[in-house]
Amino acid sequence: MGARTARAHGVRTILTPAPAQPLPPELLAATDLLMPNEHEAATLTGFTDPHTAATALLDQVPEVVVTLGAAGSLYAARGAEPFTVPAPQVTAVDSTGAGDTFVGALAVALGEARPMREALAWAAAAAALSVERAGASASMPYRSEIEARFTA
């Protein structure tokens, strides 16, 4: 399994459980950061409250980010206080691909060793840019656009 190999080599593993379905224990054991949206988190745990769902998921993985759409994201980790990061308020044209943009931008930010709160804000800026445009991959912003939005 690729996640196990990556983790064995010190690479942080991120899993987005879409579509939501029961996940094999061996996959969860090789996952560092689980990133469901609020609907997937509810399906995986049976809890509709994102905070409760995130806490329940910490029994299976060390870190969880529940994406909350226009409301931002919720971060929870074992032994740490959960926190939320708001999403920038924008006029959405098309949300197709916003989740993928968020996950990709978060992976980049974490790969650059940004602190989690900053990484989530950077990813939110990327996703905000993507929903202002039509399409999936065509809406994904360039790094320079994310940096301009993030520092604005």
N, C-alpha and C positions, 0 to 999 in steps of 0.2 A: 504494500500500500504506500502510495506517494507521501502521505502525511506522516507516516511512521518514519520513513527514510529522511524526510526533511527535518523532523524533530530530532532524530538521532544525530544530525549534522548541525544542530544548534539554530535551525531556521524556525522562526515563529510561524505557527500554522493558524490559518484563519479559515473557518468554515461557515458558509451561508447555507442554511438548511432549507433550500427551496427546490421543489415544493415540500412543504412540511409533511414529514412522515417519520415513523420511528427510525432512529439512527442506531446503527450497530455499535455496541459498546467498544469494540476495538477502534472504531473511527473516533468516537468521543475521547477515548484514552489518548489518542494522538493529536487532539485538538487543543490549542492554547487559547484561542479566542473564538467563541461561537457568536455569530451575528444574525439572529433572526429578526424579521420585522415583527411588529406587535401581534399580527395574526398568526404567524408561524410560532412565536413564543407561546401563545395561547394553545395552539394545537399540540405542541410538544409537551406542555405541562398541565393543561386543563385549567389554568388560571388566566382570567381575562385581564387582570390588573398587571401592567408591565413590570412594576417593581416586584410583585409577588412571583411572577413568572421568572424574572431574572434571578431572583434569590434561589428558586427551585432548581434552575439550570446550573447553578454553582455547585450542586452536588455531583455534577457530571464533568464539568470543565472549570479551569481556573478563572477565566474571564468571560464576560458576556457583554455585548453591546446590542441592545434592542433598538432598532430604528423605529421612529415614531412619525415618519412622514414630515408634514409641515411643522410638527411640534418639536422636531429635533431628534435627539437620541438619549438613551439611558445607559450608563456604564456601571457595571457591578463587577467586583473582583473579590475573591476569597480574602477575608481579613481586612477589607477596606470599606469605607463608607460609600455607598452608591451616589452617583451624581448625574444630573442631566445637563446637556448642552443644547441650547436652543438653535433652531434653524433660522437663517436669515429670512426675513419676510420679503417675498417676491410675488410677482404676478405670474402664476404658472400657465404655460402654454400647453405643455405635454410632459407628463411625469414618466413616460416610458424611458427606461434606462437610468433613472435617478438613483435607484438602489445600487445598481452596478457601478455607477460613477462614485457613489459614496464609499463603497467597499474598496474600490481601486485606489481612490485618493487616500483613504485611511491606511491602506497597506503601504503606500508610498511614504506617508508621513511617519508611520511607525518604523519603516525601514531606515528612515533618516534620524531615528532616535528622538523624535519629538515627544514631549510628554503627552500622555493620553488626552488630557483635556484640550490641549492645543491641536493635537492630531484630529480629534473629533470636530473641532471648530473648522479646521482646514477642509476636512471632508464635507462638512455641511456647506461650506462656501462653494465647493465644486458641484455638489448636488443642486444647490440653488441656481447656479449658472445653467446646469443642464435642463432644468424644468422651464427655463425661460425660452427654450428653443424647441422646435419640433424634431421628432425622430429619436432613435435610440443612440447608436454610435455617433451619428452626426451631431448630436447635442452635447457630447462629452467635451469639456473645455480643455484648452491647453494649460500647461503649468503657469505660464505668464498671466493668463486670465484669472486663474485661481489666486495667485499671489496678489494681483491687483485688487481683487474682491476681498481677500482675507485681510489685507492691510488697510483697506478703506475705512 
